[in-house]
Amino acid sequence: MRAAKARAAERGESLKDLVNRAVAHEVGLPATPEGKRGRVTLPLIARDARPAVLVTNEDIADAFDAEDIERHAAQ
């Protein structure tokens, strides 16, 4: 177990990832699930990022009102 922990640390991965990869190799599965490729750099959204759409509380209330009108008109 110590050797496995050391190997995982050398590769910069968790022991869980090392064991999952080893078992996947043994049973002939791909080592990483499709879509999962390495580590990401955090934060994913920069602090100075502005929202693409500015939604106010009034916009949300209007949307709820429109939904209520639509729902009750159908009855």
CHARMM internal coordinates of N, CA and C (Angstrom, degrees):
IC EDIT
DIST 1 N 1 CA 1.4390
DIST 1 CA 1 C 1.5260
ANGL 1 N 1 CA 1 C 109.63
DIST 1 C 2 N 1.3104
ANGL 1 CA 1 C 2 N 116.66
DIHE 1 N 1 CA 1 C 2 N -37.67
DIST 2 N 2 CA 1.4684
ANGL 1 C 2 N 2 CA 119.85
DIHE 1 CA 1 C 2 N 2 CA 178.16
DIST 2 CA 2 C 1.5222
ANGL 2 N 2 CA 2 C 111.01
DIHE 1 C 2 N 2 CA 2 C -62.72
DIST 2 C 3 N 1.3187
ANGL 2 CA 2 C 3 N 115.80
DIHE 2 N 2 CA 2 C 3 N -40.17
DIST 3 N 3 CA 1.4609
ANGL 2 C 3 N 3 CA 119.65
DIHE 2 CA 2 C 3 N 3 CA 179.62
DIST 3 CA 3 C 1.5261
ANGL 3 N 3 CA 3 C 110.36
DIHE 2 C 3 N 3 CA 3 C -64.51
DIST 3 C 4 N 1.3303
ANGL 3 CA 3 C 4 N 116.46
DIHE 3 N 3 CA 3 C 4 N -38.81
DIST 4 N 4 CA 1.4652
ANGL 3 C 4 N 4 CA 120.07
DIHE 3 CA 3 C 4 N 4 CA 178.77
DIST 4 CA 4 C 1.5227
ANGL 4 N 4 CA 4 C 110.34
DIHE 3 C 4 N 4 CA 4 C -65.75
DIST 4 C 5 N 1.3305
ANGL 4 CA 4 C 5 N 117.17
DIHE 4 N 4 CA 4 C 5 N -41.99
DIST 5 N 5 CA 1.4641
ANGL 4 C 5 N 5 CA 120.81
DIHE 4 CA 4 C 5 N 5 CA 177.98
DIST 5 CA 5 C 1.5290
ANGL 5 N 5 CA 5 C 110.42
DIHE 4 C 5 N 5 CA 5 C -62.31
DIST 5 C 6 N 1.3295
ANGL 5 CA 5 C 6 N 116.02
DIHE 5 N 5 CA 5 C 6 N -42.13
DIST 6 N 6 CA 1.4627
ANGL 5 C 6 N 6 CA 120.24
DIHE 5 CA 5 C 6 N 6 CA 179.65
DIST 6 CA 6 C 1.5246
ANGL 6 N 6 CA 6 C 110.87
DIHE 5 C 6 N 6 CA 6 C -64.71
DIST 6 C 7 N 1.3293
ANGL 6 CA 6 C 7 N 117.45
DIHE 6 N 6 CA 6 C 7 N -42.60
DIST 7 N 7 CA 1.4608
ANGL 6 C 7 N 7 CA 121.52
DIHE 6 CA 6 C 7 N 7 CA 179.66
DIST 7 CA 7 C 1.5227
ANGL 7 N 7 CA 7 C 110.68
DIHE 6 C 7 N 7 CA 7 C -63.21
DIST 7 C 8 N 1.3347
ANGL 7 CA 7 C 8 N 116.63
DIHE 7 N 7 CA 7 C 8 N -42.33
DIST 8 N 8 CA 1.4645
ANGL 7 C 8 N 8 CA 120.55
DIHE 7 CA 7 C 8 N 8 CA 178.76
DIST 8 CA 8 C 1.5220
ANGL 8 N 8 CA 8 C 110.16
DIHE 7 C 8 N 8 CA 8 C -63.15
DIST 8 C 9 N 1.3136
ANGL 8 CA 8 C 9 N 116.68
DIHE 8 N 8 CA 8 C 9 N -42.25
DIST 9 N 9 CA 1.4662
ANGL 8 C 9 N 9 CA 120.46
DIHE 8 CA 8 C 9 N 9 CA 179.71
DIST 9 CA 9 C 1.5232
ANGL 9 N 9 CA 9 C 110.94
DIHE 8 C 9 N 9 CA 9 C -64.43
DIST 9 C 10 N 1.3234
ANGL 9 CA 9 C 10 N 117.72
DIHE 9 N 9 CA 9 C 10 N -39.73
DIST 10 N 10 CA 1.4628
ANGL 9 C 10 N 10 CA 121.67
DIHE 9 CA 9 C 10 N 10 CA 178.08
DIST 10 CA 10 C 1.5255
ANGL 10 N 10 CA 10 C 111.53
DIHE 9 C 10 N 10 CA 10 C -60.40
DIST 10 C 11 N 1.3247
ANGL 10 CA 10 C 11 N 115.76
DIHE 10 N 10 CA 10 C 11 N -36.66
DIST 11 N 11 CA 1.4611
ANGL 10 C 11 N 11 CA 120.77
DIHE 10 CA 10 C 11 N 11 CA -178.18
DIST 11 CA 11 C 1.5244
ANGL 11 N 11 CA 11 C 112.83
DIHE 10 C 11 N 11 CA 11 C -87.44
DIST 11 C 12 N 1.3252
ANGL 11 CA 11 C 12 N 116.32
DIHE 11 N 11 CA 11 C 12 N -5.93
DIST 12 N 12 CA 1.4599
ANGL 11 C 12 N 12 CA 119.40
DIHE 11 CA 11 C 12 N 12 CA -179.75
DIST 12 CA 12 C 1.5174
ANGL 12 N 12 CA 12 C 113.19
DIHE 11 C 12 N 12 CA 12 C 72.87
DIST 12 C 13 N 1.3410
ANGL 12 CA 12 C 13 N 116.87
DIHE 12 N 12 CA 12 C 13 N 31.34
DIST 13 N 13 CA 1.4538
ANGL 12 C 13 N 13 CA 120.87
DIHE 12 CA 12 C 13 N 13 CA 179.58
DIST 13 CA 13 C 1.5215
ANGL 13 N 13 CA 13 C 109.77
DIHE 12 C 13 N 13 CA 13 C -127.32
DIST 13 C 14 N 1.3110
ANGL 13 CA 13 C 14 N 115.98
DIHE 13 N 13 CA 13 C 14 N 166.22
DIST 14 N 14 CA 1.4589
ANGL 13 C 14 N 14 CA 119.40
DIHE 13 CA 13 C 14 N 14 CA 179.63
DIST 14 CA 14 C 1.5309
ANGL 14 N 14 CA 14 C 109.44
DIHE 13 C 14 N 14 CA 14 C -79.17
DIST 14 C 15 N 1.3074
ANGL 14 CA 14 C 15 N 115.03
DIHE 14 N 14 CA 14 C 15 N 160.70
DIST 15 N 15 CA 1.4659
ANGL 14 C 15 N 15 CA 120.29
DIHE 14 CA 14 C 15 N 15 CA 177.12
DIST 15 CA 15 C 1.5262
ANGL 15 N 15 CA 15 C 109.81
DIHE 14 C 15 N 15 CA 15 C -61.80
DIST 15 C 16 N 1.3252
ANGL 15 CA 15 C 16 N 116.17
DIHE 15 N 15 CA 15 C 16 N -38.02
DIST 16 N 16 CA 1.4681
ANGL 15 C 16 N 16 CA 120.90
DIHE 15 CA 15 C 16 N 16 CA 178.24
DIST 16 CA 16 C 1.5210
ANGL 16 N 16 CA 16 C 110.60
DIHE 15 C 16 N 16 CA 16 C -59.66
DIST 16 C 17 N 1.3325
ANGL 16 CA 16 C 17 N 117.79
DIHE 16 N 16 CA 16 C 17 N -45.30
DIST 17 N 17 CA 1.4624
ANGL 16 C 17 N 17 CA 121.18
DIHE 16 CA 16 C 17 N 17 CA 179.20
DIST 17 CA 17 C 1.5235
ANGL 17 N 17 CA 17 C 111.29
DIHE 16 C 17 N 17 CA 17 C -63.26
DIST 17 C 18 N 1.3302
ANGL 17 CA 17 C 18 N 116.19
DIHE 17 N 17 CA 17 C 18 N -40.45
DIST 18 N 18 CA 1.4693
ANGL 17 C 18 N 18 CA 120.21
DIHE 17 CA 17 C 18 N 18 CA 178.87
DIST 18 CA 18 C 1.5204
ANGL 18 N 18 CA 18 C 110.56
DIHE 17 C 18 N 18 CA 18 C -62.38
DIST 18 C 19 N 1.3336
ANGL 18 CA 18 C 19 N 116.84
DIHE 18 N 18 CA 18 C 19 N -45.66
DIST 19 N 19 CA 1.4669
ANGL 18 C 19 N 19 CA 120.59
DIHE 18 CA 18 C 19 N 19 CA -179.17
DIST 19 CA 19 C 1.5264
ANGL 19 N 19 CA 19 C 109.99
DIHE 18 C 19 N 19 CA 19 C -65.93
DIST 19 C 20 N 1.3328
ANGL 19 CA 19 C 20 N 117.35
DIHE 19 N 19 CA 19 C 20 N -42.85
DIST 20 N 20 CA 1.4733
ANGL 19 C 20 N 20 CA 119.92
DIHE 19 CA 19 C 20 N 20 CA 178.46
DIST 20 CA 20 C 1.5254
ANGL 20 N 20 CA 20 C 111.18
DIHE 19 C 20 N 20 CA 20 C -59.97
DIST 20 C 21 N 1.3123
ANGL 20 CA 20 C 21 N 116.55
DIHE 20 N 20 CA 20 C 21 N -42.82
DIST 21 N 21 CA 1.4589
ANGL 20 C 21 N 21 CA 120.94
DIHE 20 CA 20 C 21 N 21 CA 179.88
DIST 21 CA 21 C 1.5270
ANGL 21 N 21 CA 21 C 110.81
DIHE 20 C 21 N 21 CA 21 C -65.31
DIST 21 C 22 N 1.3277
ANGL 21 CA 21 C 22 N 116.63
DIHE 21 N 21 CA 21 C 22 N -40.94
DIST 22 N 22 CA 1.4686
ANGL 21 C 22 N 22 CA 120.46
DIHE 21 CA 21 C 22 N 22 CA -179.75
DIST 22 CA 22 C 1.5263
ANGL 22 N 22 CA 22 C 111.28
DIHE 21 C 22 N 22 CA 22 C -65.68
DIST 22 C 23 N 1.3259
ANGL 22 CA 22 C 23 N 116.82
DIHE 22 N 22 CA 22 C 23 N -42.25
DIST 23 N 23 CA 1.4655
ANGL 22 C 23 N 23 CA 120.13
DIHE 22 CA 22 C 23 N 23 CA 178.99
DIST 23 CA 23 C 1.5267
ANGL 23 N 23 CA 23 C 109.87
DIHE 22 C 23 N 23 CA 23 C -67.25
DIST 23 C 24 N 1.3357
ANGL 23 CA 23 C 24 N 117.05
DIHE 23 N 23 CA 23 C 24 N -42.26
DIST 24 N 24 CA 1.4598
ANGL 23 C 24 N 24 CA 120.17
DIHE 23 CA 23 C 24 N 24 CA 178.58
DIST 24 CA 24 C 1.5268
ANGL 24 N 24 CA 24 C 110.51
DIHE 23 C 24 N 24 CA 24 C -60.33
DIST 24 C 25 N 1.3244
ANGL 24 CA 24 C 25 N 116.49
DIHE 24 N 24 CA 24 C 25 N -40.10
DIST 25 N 25 CA 1.4633
ANGL 24 C 25 N 25 CA 120.87
DIHE 24 CA 24 C 25 N 25 CA 178.43
DIST 25 CA 25 C 1.5244
ANGL 25 N 25 CA 25 C 110.16
DIHE 24 C 25 N 25 CA 25 C -63.74
DIST 25 C 26 N 1.3149
ANGL 25 CA 25 C 26 N 116.59
DIHE 25 N 25 CA 25 C 26 N -41.72
DIST 26 N 26 CA 1.4562
ANGL 25 C 26 N 26 CA 121.48
DIHE 25 CA 25 C 26 N 26 CA -177.36
DIST 26 CA 26 C 1.5326
ANGL 26 N 26 CA 26 C 111.86
DIHE 25 C 26 N 26 CA 26 C -65.55
DIST 26 C 27 N 1.3231
ANGL 26 CA 26 C 27 N 117.39
DIHE 26 N 26 CA 26 C 27 N -38.82
DIST 27 N 27 CA 1.4638
ANGL 26 C 27 N 27 CA 119.73
DIHE 26 CA 26 C 27 N 27 CA -177.70
DIST 27 CA 27 C 1.5197
ANGL 27 N 27 CA 27 C 112.44
DIHE 26 C 27 N 27 CA 27 C -95.33
DIST 27 C 28 N 1.3230
ANGL 27 CA 27 C 28 N 117.01
DIHE 27 N 27 CA 27 C 28 N 1.56
DIST 28 N 28 CA 1.4548
ANGL 27 C 28 N 28 CA 120.81
DIHE 27 CA 27 C 28 N 28 CA 174.04
DIST 28 CA 28 C 1.5195
ANGL 28 N 28 CA 28 C 115.46
DIHE 27 C 28 N 28 CA 28 C 83.14
DIST 28 C 29 N 1.3262
ANGL 28 CA 28 C 29 N 117.82
DIHE 28 N 28 CA 28 C 29 N 23.48
DIST 29 N 29 CA 1.4618
ANGL 28 C 29 N 29 CA 121.51
DIHE 28 CA 28 C 29 N 29 CA 177.26
DIST 29 CA 29 C 1.5181
ANGL 29 N 29 CA 29 C 109.56
DIHE 28 C 29 N 29 CA 29 C -95.13
DIST 29 C 30 N 1.3419
ANGL 29 CA 29 C 30 N 117.57
DIHE 29 N 29 CA 29 C 30 N 160.49
DIST 30 N 30 CA 1.4679
ANGL 29 C 30 N 30 CA 118.62
DIHE 29 CA 29 C 30 N 30 CA 174.80
DIST 30 CA 30 C 1.5291
ANGL 30 N 30 CA 30 C 109.61
DIHE 29 C 30 N 30 CA 30 C -63.54
DIST 30 C 31 N 1.3100
ANGL 30 CA 30 C 31 N 116.41
DIHE 30 N 30 CA 30 C 31 N 145.79
DIST 31 N 31 CA 1.4585
ANGL 30 C 31 N 31 CA 121.29
DIHE 30 CA 30 C 31 N 31 CA -175.31
DIST 31 CA 31 C 1.5221
ANGL 31 N 31 CA 31 C 112.97
DIHE 30 C 31 N 31 CA 31 C -67.72
DIST 31 C 32 N 1.3182
ANGL 31 CA 31 C 32 N 117.58
DIHE 31 N 31 CA 31 C 32 N -34.43
DIST 32 N 32 CA 1.4587
ANGL 31 C 32 N 32 CA 120.33
DIHE 31 CA 31 C 32 N 32 CA 179.45
DIST 32 CA 32 C 1.5124
ANGL 32 N 32 CA 32 C 109.23
DIHE 31 C 32 N 32 CA 32 C -123.19
DIST 32 C 33 N 1.3313
ANGL 32 CA 32 C 33 N 116.93
DIHE 32 N 32 CA 32 C 33 N 139.80
DIST 33 N 33 CA 1.4646
ANGL 32 C 33 N 33 CA 118.66
DIHE 32 CA 32 C 33 N 33 CA 176.61
DIST 33 CA 33 C 1.5223
ANGL 33 N 33 CA 33 C 110.72
DIHE 32 C 33 N 33 CA 33 C -61.91
DIST 33 C 34 N 1.3197
ANGL 33 CA 33 C 34 N 116.17
DIHE 33 N 33 CA 33 C 34 N 151.07
DIST 34 N 34 CA 1.4640
ANGL 33 C 34 N 34 CA 120.98
DIHE 33 CA 33 C 34 N 34 CA 179.93
DIST 34 CA 34 C 1.5191
ANGL 34 N 34 CA 34 C 109.59
DIHE 33 C 34 N 34 CA 34 C -58.45
DIST 34 C 35 N 1.3145
ANGL 34 CA 34 C 35 N 116.48
DIHE 34 N 34 CA 34 C 35 N 132.04
DIST 35 N 35 CA 1.4579
ANGL 34 C 35 N 35 CA 120.55
DIHE 34 CA 34 C 35 N 35 CA 179.13
DIST 35 CA 35 C 1.5203
ANGL 35 N 35 CA 35 C 113.67
DIHE 34 C 35 N 35 CA 35 C 96.29
DIST 35 C 36 N 1.3237
ANGL 35 CA 35 C 36 N 118.45
DIHE 35 N 35 CA 35 C 36 N -19.65
DIST 36 N 36 CA 1.4614
ANGL 35 C 36 N 36 CA 120.72
DIHE 35 CA 35 C 36 N 36 CA -179.81
DIST 36 CA 36 C 1.5221
ANGL 36 N 36 CA 36 C 108.29
DIHE 35 C 36 N 36 CA 36 C -99.19
DIST 36 C 37 N 1.3046
ANGL 36 CA 36 C 37 N 116.46
DIHE 36 N 36 CA 36 C 37 N 109.79
DIST 37 N 37 CA 1.4609
ANGL 36 C 37 N 37 CA 121.45
DIHE 36 CA 36 C 37 N 37 CA -175.64
DIST 37 CA 37 C 1.5177
ANGL 37 N 37 CA 37 C 109.92
DIHE 36 C 37 N 37 CA 37 C -130.04
DIST 37 C 38 N 1.2967
ANGL 37 CA 37 C 38 N 118.44
DIHE 37 N 37 CA 37 C 38 N 94.26
DIST 38 N 38 CA 1.4566
ANGL 37 C 38 N 38 CA 122.20
DIHE 37 CA 37 C 38 N 38 CA 173.09
DIST 38 CA 38 C 1.5135
ANGL 38 N 38 CA 38 C 114.89
DIHE 37 C 38 N 38 CA 38 C 66.33
DIST 38 C 39 N 1.3015
ANGL 38 CA 38 C 39 N 115.12
DIHE 38 N 38 CA 38 C 39 N -165.69
DIST 39 N 39 CA 1.4537
ANGL 38 C 39 N 39 CA 121.81
DIHE 38 CA 38 C 39 N 39 CA -176.36
DIST 39 CA 39 C 1.5154
ANGL 39 N 39 CA 39 C 111.33
DIHE 38 C 39 N 39 CA 39 C -93.96
DIST 39 C 40 N 1.3130
ANGL 39 CA 39 C 40 N 115.46
DIHE 39 N 39 CA 39 C 40 N 155.30
DIST 40 N 40 CA 1.4572
ANGL 39 C 40 N 40 CA 121.25
DIHE 39 CA 39 C 40 N 40 CA 176.66
DIST 40 CA 40 C 1.5178
ANGL 40 N 40 CA 40 C 108.56
DIHE 39 C 40 N 40 CA 40 C -105.47
DIST 40 C 41 N 1.3068
ANGL 40 CA 40 C 41 N 115.78
DIHE 40 N 40 CA 40 C 41 N 157.98
DIST 41 N 41 CA 1.4548
ANGL 40 C 41 N 41 CA 121.29
DIHE 40 CA 40 C 41 N 41 CA 176.99
DIST 41 CA 41 C 1.5271
ANGL 41 N 41 CA 41 C 108.25
DIHE 40 C 41 N 41 CA 41 C -96.33
DIST 41 C 42 N 1.3199
ANGL 41 CA 41 C 42 N 115.61
DIHE 41 N 41 CA 41 C 42 N 124.76
DIST 42 N 42 CA 1.4572
ANGL 41 C 42 N 42 CA 120.71
DIHE 41 CA 41 C 42 N 42 CA 179.90
DIST 42 CA 42 C 1.5068
ANGL 42 N 42 CA 42 C 110.05
DIHE 41 C 42 N 42 CA 42 C -97.45
DIST 42 C 43 N 1.2856
ANGL 42 CA 42 C 43 N 122.29
DIHE 42 N 42 CA 42 C 43 N 150.06
DIST 43 N 43 CA 1.4551
ANGL 42 C 43 N 43 CA 126.15
DIHE 42 CA 42 C 43 N 43 CA -2.04
DIST 43 CA 43 C 1.5228
ANGL 43 N 43 CA 43 C 111.02
DIHE 42 C 43 N 43 CA 43 C -77.18
DIST 43 C 44 N 1.3211
ANGL 43 CA 43 C 44 N 115.63
DIHE 43 N 43 CA 43 C 44 N 150.58
DIST 44 N 44 CA 1.4565
ANGL 43 C 44 N 44 CA 120.21
DIHE 43 CA 43 C 44 N 44 CA -179.67
DIST 44 CA 44 C 1.5197
ANGL 44 N 44 CA 44 C 111.52
DIHE 43 C 44 N 44 CA 44 C -73.01
DIST 44 C 45 N 1.3258
ANGL 44 CA 44 C 45 N 115.66
DIHE 44 N 44 CA 44 C 45 N -30.59
DIST 45 N 45 CA 1.4641
ANGL 44 C 45 N 45 CA 120.88
DIHE 44 CA 44 C 45 N 45 CA 178.91
DIST 45 CA 45 C 1.5210
ANGL 45 N 45 CA 45 C 107.45
DIHE 44 C 45 N 45 CA 45 C -115.28
DIST 45 C 46 N 1.3135
ANGL 45 CA 45 C 46 N 116.24
DIHE 45 N 45 CA 45 C 46 N 125.72
DIST 46 N 46 CA 1.4593
ANGL 45 C 46 N 46 CA 120.80
DIHE 45 CA 45 C 46 N 46 CA -178.17
DIST 46 CA 46 C 1.5262
ANGL 46 N 46 CA 46 C 110.55
DIHE 45 C 46 N 46 CA 46 C -65.62
DIST 46 C 47 N 1.3228
ANGL 46 CA 46 C 47 N 116.31
DIHE 46 N 46 CA 46 C 47 N 152.34
DIST 47 N 47 CA 1.4657
ANGL 46 C 47 N 47 CA 120.78
DIHE 46 CA 46 C 47 N 47 CA -179.58
DIST 47 CA 47 C 1.5143
ANGL 47 N 47 CA 47 C 112.53
DIHE 46 C 47 N 47 CA 47 C -61.96
DIST 47 C 48 N 1.3037
ANGL 47 CA 47 C 48 N 117.41
DIHE 47 N 47 CA 47 C 48 N -32.88
DIST 48 N 48 CA 1.4612
ANGL 47 C 48 N 48 CA 120.12
DIHE 47 CA 47 C 48 N 48 CA -177.08
DIST 48 CA 48 C 1.5357
ANGL 48 N 48 CA 48 C 112.81
DIHE 47 C 48 N 48 CA 48 C -88.36
DIST 48 C 49 N 1.3394
ANGL 48 CA 48 C 49 N 116.87
DIHE 48 N 48 CA 48 C 49 N 5.65
DIST 49 N 49 CA 1.4650
ANGL 48 C 49 N 49 CA 119.98
DIHE 48 CA 48 C 49 N 49 CA 179.97
DIST 49 CA 49 C 1.5255
ANGL 49 N 49 CA 49 C 109.93
DIHE 48 C 49 N 49 CA 49 C -69.60
DIST 49 C 50 N 1.2940
ANGL 49 CA 49 C 50 N 116.02
DIHE 49 N 49 CA 49 C 50 N 134.28
DIST 50 N 50 CA 1.4621
ANGL 49 C 50 N 50 CA 122.42
DIHE 49 CA 49 C 50 N 50 CA 178.99
DIST 50 CA 50 C 1.5356
ANGL 50 N 50 CA 50 C 108.32
DIHE 49 C 50 N 50 CA 50 C -100.07
DIST 50 C 51 N 1.3354
ANGL 50 CA 50 C 51 N 116.59
DIHE 50 N 50 CA 50 C 51 N 146.06
DIST 51 N 51 CA 1.4673
ANGL 50 C 51 N 51 CA 117.37
DIHE 50 CA 50 C 51 N 51 CA 177.42
DIST 51 CA 51 C 1.5225
ANGL 51 N 51 CA 51 C 110.84
DIHE 50 C 51 N 51 CA 51 C -65.23
DIST 51 C 52 N 1.3182
ANGL 51 CA 51 C 52 N 116.51
DIHE 51 N 51 CA 51 C 52 N 142.38
DIST 52 N 52 CA 1.4628
ANGL 51 C 52 N 52 CA 120.99
DIHE 51 CA 51 C 52 N 52 CA -179.13
DIST 52 CA 52 C 1.5246
ANGL 52 N 52 CA 52 C 110.89
DIHE 51 C 52 N 52 CA 52 C -69.97
DIST 52 C 53 N 1.3306
ANGL 52 CA 52 C 53 N 116.51
DIHE 52 N 52 CA 52 C 53 N -29.53
DIST 53 N 53 CA 1.4536
ANGL 52 C 53 N 53 CA 121.53
DIHE 52 CA 52 C 53 N 53 CA -179.88
DIST 53 CA 53 C 1.5163
ANGL 53 N 53 CA 53 C 107.42
DIHE 52 C 53 N 53 CA 53 C -128.50
DIST 53 C 54 N 1.3217
ANGL 53 CA 53 C 54 N 116.53
DIHE 53 N 53 CA 53 C 54 N 130.72
DIST 54 N 54 CA 1.4500
ANGL 53 C 54 N 54 CA 121.18
DIHE 53 CA 53 C 54 N 54 CA 178.51
DIST 54 CA 54 C 1.5246
ANGL 54 N 54 CA 54 C 107.92
DIHE 53 C 54 N 54 CA 54 C -96.02
DIST 54 C 55 N 1.3251
ANGL 54 CA 54 C 55 N 116.94
DIHE 54 N 54 CA 54 C 55 N 112.48
DIST 55 N 55 CA 1.4500
ANGL 54 C 55 N 55 CA 122.61
DIHE 54 CA 54 C 55 N 55 CA -179.35
DIST 55 CA 55 C 1.5218
ANGL 55 N 55 CA 55 C 107.91
DIHE 54 C 55 N 55 CA 55 C -111.75
DIST 55 C 56 N 1.3095
ANGL 55 CA 55 C 56 N 115.91
DIHE 55 N 55 CA 55 C 56 N 124.31
DIST 56 N 56 CA 1.4615
ANGL 55 C 56 N 56 CA 120.71
DIHE 55 CA 55 C 56 N 56 CA 179.93
DIST 56 CA 56 C 1.5228
ANGL 56 N 56 CA 56 C 109.72
DIHE 55 C 56 N 56 CA 56 C -98.30
DIST 56 C 57 N 1.3221
ANGL 56 CA 56 C 57 N 116.24
DIHE 56 N 56 CA 56 C 57 N 168.04
DIST 57 N 57 CA 1.4600
ANGL 56 C 57 N 57 CA 120.97
DIHE 56 CA 56 C 57 N 57 CA 176.28
DIST 57 CA 57 C 1.5228
ANGL 57 N 57 CA 57 C 110.48
DIHE 56 C 57 N 57 CA 57 C -60.64
DIST 57 C 58 N 1.3202
ANGL 57 CA 57 C 58 N 116.67
DIHE 57 N 57 CA 57 C 58 N -35.83
DIST 58 N 58 CA 1.4588
ANGL 57 C 58 N 58 CA 121.04
DIHE 57 CA 57 C 58 N 58 CA 178.83
DIST 58 CA 58 C 1.5358
ANGL 58 N 58 CA 58 C 110.54
DIHE 57 C 58 N 58 CA 58 C -64.17
DIST 58 C 59 N 1.3229
ANGL 58 CA 58 C 59 N 117.27
DIHE 58 N 58 CA 58 C 59 N -39.72
DIST 59 N 59 CA 1.4710
ANGL 58 C 59 N 59 CA 120.99
DIHE 58 CA 58 C 59 N 59 CA 176.91
DIST 59 CA 59 C 1.5266
ANGL 59 N 59 CA 59 C 110.97
DIHE 58 C 59 N 59 CA 59 C -61.56
DIST 59 C 60 N 1.3084
ANGL 59 CA 59 C 60 N 116.47
DIHE 59 N 59 CA 59 C 60 N -41.81
DIST 60 N 60 CA 1.4682
ANGL 59 C 60 N 60 CA 121.15
DIHE 59 CA 59 C 60 N 60 CA -179.90
DIST 60 CA 60 C 1.5249
ANGL 60 N 60 CA 60 C 109.86
DIHE 59 C 60 N 60 CA 60 C -66.04
DIST 60 C 61 N 1.3342
ANGL 60 CA 60 C 61 N 117.20
DIHE 60 N 60 CA 60 C 61 N -44.75
DIST 61 N 61 CA 1.4651
ANGL 60 C 61 N 61 CA 121.10
DIHE 60 CA 60 C 61 N 61 CA 178.83
DIST 61 CA 61 C 1.5243
ANGL 61 N 61 CA 61 C 110.49
DIHE 60 C 61 N 61 CA 61 C -61.40
DIST 61 C 62 N 1.3216
ANGL 61 CA 61 C 62 N 117.49
DIHE 61 N 61 CA 61 C 62 N -41.06
DIST 62 N 62 CA 1.4693
ANGL 61 C 62 N 62 CA 121.01
DIHE 61 CA 61 C 62 N 62 CA 178.32
DIST 62 CA 62 C 1.5281
ANGL 62 N 62 CA 62 C 110.90
DIHE 61 C 62 N 62 CA 62 C -63.12
DIST 62 C 63 N 1.3143
ANGL 62 CA 62 C 63 N 116.81
DIHE 62 N 62 CA 62 C 63 N -39.78
DIST 63 N 63 CA 1.4658
ANGL 62 C 63 N 63 CA 120.53
DIHE 62 CA 62 C 63 N 63 CA 179.33
DIST 63 CA 63 C 1.5276
ANGL 63 N 63 CA 63 C 110.73
DIHE 62 C 63 N 63 CA 63 C -65.21
DIST 63 C 64 N 1.3390
ANGL 63 CA 63 C 64 N 116.75
DIHE 63 N 63 CA 63 C 64 N -41.71
DIST 64 N 64 CA 1.4612
ANGL 63 C 64 N 64 CA 120.06
DIHE 63 CA 63 C 64 N 64 CA 177.52
DIST 64 CA 64 C 1.5298
ANGL 64 N 64 CA 64 C 110.74
DIHE 63 C 64 N 64 CA 64 C -64.38
DIST 64 C 65 N 1.3248
ANGL 64 CA 64 C 65 N 116.93
DIHE 64 N 64 CA 64 C 65 N -41.92
DIST 65 N 65 CA 1.4643
ANGL 64 C 65 N 65 CA 120.45
DIHE 64 CA 64 C 65 N 65 CA 178.61
DIST 65 CA 65 C 1.5196
ANGL 65 N 65 CA 65 C 111.04
DIHE 64 C 65 N 65 CA 65 C -61.57
DIST 65 C 66 N 1.3178
ANGL 65 CA 65 C 66 N 116.91
DIHE 65 N 65 CA 65 C 66 N -44.68
DIST 66 N 66 CA 1.4652
ANGL 65 C 66 N 66 CA 121.05
DIHE 65 CA 65 C 66 N 66 CA 179.14
DIST 66 CA 66 C 1.5226
ANGL 66 N 66 CA 66 C 110.95
DIHE 65 C 66 N 66 CA 66 C -62.58
DIST 66 C 67 N 1.3168
ANGL 66 CA 66 C 67 N 116.79
DIHE 66 N 66 CA 66 C 67 N -39.28
DIST 67 N 67 CA 1.4586
ANGL 66 C 67 N 67 CA 120.89
DIHE 66 CA 66 C 67 N 67 CA 178.57
DIST 67 CA 67 C 1.5287
ANGL 67 N 67 CA 67 C 110.63
DIHE 66 C 67 N 67 CA 67 C -65.19
DIST 67 C 68 N 1.3424
ANGL 67 CA 67 C 68 N 116.75
DIHE 67 N 67 CA 67 C 68 N -42.18
DIST 68 N 68 CA 1.4691
ANGL 67 C 68 N 68 CA 120.77
DIHE 67 CA 67 C 68 N 68 CA 178.52
DIST 68 CA 68 C 1.5259
ANGL 68 N 68 CA 68 C 110.96
DIHE 67 C 68 N 68 CA 68 C -62.90
DIST 68 C 69 N 1.3266
ANGL 68 CA 68 C 69 N 116.74
DIHE 68 N 68 CA 68 C 69 N -43.75
DIST 69 N 69 CA 1.4628
ANGL 68 C 69 N 69 CA 120.86
DIHE 68 CA 68 C 69 N 69 CA 179.39
DIST 69 CA 69 C 1.5265
ANGL 69 N 69 CA 69 C 110.09
DIHE 68 C 69 N 69 CA 69 C -61.79
DIST 69 C 70 N 1.3213
ANGL 69 CA 69 C 70 N 116.34
DIHE 69 N 69 CA 69 C 70 N -43.38
DIST 70 N 70 CA 1.4641
ANGL 69 C 70 N 70 CA 120.92
DIHE 69 CA 69 C 70 N 70 CA -179.95
DIST 70 CA 70 C 1.5202
ANGL 70 N 70 CA 70 C 111.11
DIHE 69 C 70 N 70 CA 70 C -64.04
DIST 70 C 71 N 1.3156
ANGL 70 CA 70 C 71 N 116.38
DIHE 70 N 70 CA 70 C 71 N -43.08
DIST 71 N 71 CA 1.4705
ANGL 70 C 71 N 71 CA 121.32
DIHE 70 CA 70 C 71 N 71 CA -177.77
DIST 71 CA 71 C 1.5281
ANGL 71 N 71 CA 71 C 110.71
DIHE 70 C 71 N 71 CA 71 C -65.98
DIST 71 C 72 N 1.3443
ANGL 71 CA 71 C 72 N 118.10
DIHE 71 N 71 CA 71 C 72 N -43.80
DIST 72 N 72 CA 1.4612
ANGL 71 C 72 N 72 CA 121.06
DIHE 71 CA 71 C 72 N 72 CA -176.35
DIST 72 CA 72 C 1.5218
ANGL 72 N 72 CA 72 C 111.84
DIHE 71 C 72 N 72 CA 72 C -78.22
DIST 72 C 73 N 1.3062
ANGL 72 CA 72 C 73 N 118.03
DIHE 72 N 72 CA 72 C 73 N -23.57
DIST 73 N 73 CA 1.4647
ANGL 72 C 73 N 73 CA 120.91
DIHE 72 CA 72 C 73 N 73 CA 177.39
DIST 73 CA 73 C 1.5212
ANGL 73 N 73 CA 73 C 110.43
DIHE 72 C 73 N 73 CA 73 C -71.97
DIST 73 C 74 N 1.3130
ANGL 73 CA 73 C 74 N 116.99
DIHE 73 N 73 CA 73 C 74 N -27.22
DIST 74 N 74 CA 1.4589
ANGL 73 C 74 N 74 CA 121.73
DIHE 73 CA 73 C 74 N 74 CA -178.05
DIST 74 CA 74 C 1.5285
ANGL 74 N 74 CA 74 C 111.68
DIHE 73 C 74 N 74 CA 74 C -78.23
DIST 74 C 75 N 1.3220
ANGL 74 CA 74 C 75 N 117.20
DIHE 74 N 74 CA 74 C 75 N -15.60
DIST 75 N 75 CA 1.4784
ANGL 74 C 75 N 75 CA 119.66
DIHE 74 CA 74 C 75 N 75 CA -177.06
DIST 75 CA 75 C 1.4596
ANGL 75 N 75 CA 75 C 113.20
DIHE 74 C 75 N 75 CA 75 C -83.80
END
COOR INIT
IC SEED 1 N 1 CA 1 C
IC BUILD
